[in-house]
Amino acid sequence: MTVKDDCIFCKIANHEIESNYVYEDDLVCAFRDMSPLAPTHVLIVPKQHYDSIMDDVPAEVLAAIAHAVKEIAKSEGITESGLRCVTNVGEDGGQTVKHFHVHVLGGRKLSPDMGEGFAK
């Protein structure tokens, strides 16, 4: 497994740093965002390091992320009301941690505008 020693998400996904975990399987780990933009704001990260979704992420990891979204939506009670899944790529795309991750946001009405305040 490729894990970067200096990557905070690698450390959280592999329990070197503990977090507020909400879901986990063999391939991915999900935990609450420290600066939530909505009542539900969970990050899903692969346990293996990939810089972004553009980094040849294997199909089984992408499938595990999709499964995690469904499980998190159920456990958070947002399957019927709706949710948003976002992944950012690169600095101009808003990526602040260079480890592929998906934001799951929900728990209230989210603005359809993806500009500043999209989750306010």
C-alpha positions as CSV (number, residue, x, y, z in Angstrom):
1,M,0.0,0.0,0.0
2,T,1.3,3.4,-0.9
3,V,1.0,5.8,2.0
4,K,2.8,9.2,2.3
5,D,4.5,9.8,5.6
6,D,3.8,13.6,5.4
7,C,0.1,13.3,4.3
8,I,-2.4,14.1,7.0
9,F,-5.2,12.2,5.2
10,C,-3.0,9.1,5.0
11,K,-2.4,9.3,8.7
12,I,-6.1,9.8,9.5
13,A,-7.2,7.0,7.1
14,N,-4.8,4.6,8.7
15,H,-5.5,5.7,12.3
16,E,-2.1,7.2,13.0
17,I,-4.1,10.3,13.8
18,E,-7.5,9.8,15.3
19,S,-10.6,11.6,14.0
20,N,-14.4,11.6,14.2
21,Y,-14.9,8.5,12.0
22,V,-18.3,7.8,10.5
23,Y,-17.5,4.9,8.1
24,E,-14.7,2.6,7.2
25,D,-13.9,-0.5,5.1
26,D,-10.8,-2.1,3.7
27,L,-10.2,0.6,1.0
28,V,-11.6,3.9,2.4
29,C,-12.2,5.8,5.6
30,A,-14.7,8.6,6.2
31,F,-14.6,11.2,8.9
32,R,-16.2,14.5,9.8
33,D,-14.7,17.7,8.3
34,M,-13.1,19.9,11.0
35,S,-14.6,23.0,9.4
36,P,-18.0,21.9,8.2
37,L,-19.9,23.8,5.6
38,A,-23.2,22.0,6.3
39,P,-24.7,20.0,9.2
40,T,-23.4,16.9,7.5
41,H,-19.9,17.4,6.1
42,V,-17.9,14.2,5.8
43,L,-14.7,13.5,3.9
44,I,-14.2,10.1,2.3
45,V,-10.5,9.3,1.6
46,P,-8.8,6.2,0.2
47,K,-6.5,4.5,2.6
48,Q,-3.9,4.4,-0.2
49,H,-2.5,7.7,-1.4
50,Y,-3.6,9.3,-4.6
51,D,-3.0,13.0,-5.2
52,S,-6.4,13.5,-6.8
53,I,-9.1,11.7,-8.8
54,M,-6.8,12.3,-11.8
55,D,-4.2,10.0,-10.3
56,D,-5.3,6.7,-11.9
57,V,-7.5,5.7,-9.0
58,P,-8.4,2.0,-9.3
59,A,-12.1,1.2,-10.1
60,E,-12.4,-0.8,-6.9
61,V,-11.5,2.3,-4.8
62,L,-13.9,4.5,-6.7
63,A,-16.6,1.8,-6.1
64,A,-15.8,1.8,-2.4
65,I,-16.2,5.6,-2.3
66,A,-19.6,5.3,-4.0
67,H,-20.6,2.7,-1.5
68,A,-19.4,4.9,1.4
69,V,-21.5,7.8,0.1
70,K,-24.6,5.6,0.2
71,E,-23.8,4.3,3.7
72,I,-23.0,7.7,5.1
73,A,-26.2,9.2,3.5
74,K,-28.2,6.4,5.3
75,S,-26.5,6.8,8.7
76,E,-26.8,10.6,8.5
77,G,-30.5,10.5,7.5
78,I,-30.0,12.5,4.2
79,T,-30.9,10.0,1.6
80,E,-34.3,11.5,1.0
81,S,-33.6,15.2,1.5
82,G,-30.6,15.3,-0.8
83,L,-26.8,15.7,-0.6
84,R,-23.8,16.9,-2.6
85,C,-20.6,15.1,-3.4
86,V,-17.6,17.2,-4.4
87,T,-14.0,16.4,-5.2
88,N,-11.6,19.2,-5.9
89,V,-8.5,18.9,-8.1
90,G,-5.5,21.2,-7.9
91,E,-5.0,24.6,-6.3
92,D,-7.3,26.4,-8.8
93,G,-10.0,23.8,-8.2
94,G,-9.9,24.4,-4.5
95,Q,-7.9,21.3,-3.4
96,T,-6.2,22.1,-0.1
97,V,-5.0,18.6,0.8
98,K,-3.2,16.8,-1.9
99,H,-4.9,13.4,-1.2
100,F,-7.9,12.4,-3.2
101,H,-11.0,12.9,-1.2
102,V,-14.8,13.3,-1.6
103,H,-16.8,15.8,0.4
104,V,-20.3,14.6,1.3
105,L,-22.5,17.6,2.3
106,G,-26.1,17.6,3.4
107,G,-28.5,18.2,6.2
108,R,-30.0,21.4,4.9
109,K,-30.9,23.0,1.5
110,L,-27.7,23.7,-0.4
111,S,-27.4,26.5,-2.9
112,P,-27.2,25.4,-6.5
113,D,-24.5,28.1,-7.1
114,M,-21.1,26.4,-6.9
115,G,-19.4,29.8,-6.4
116,E,-18.5,31.3,-3.0
117,G,-21.0,30.2,-0.4
118,F,-22.2,27.2,-2.3
119,A,-22.8,25.4,0.9
120,K,-24.1,28.3,3.0
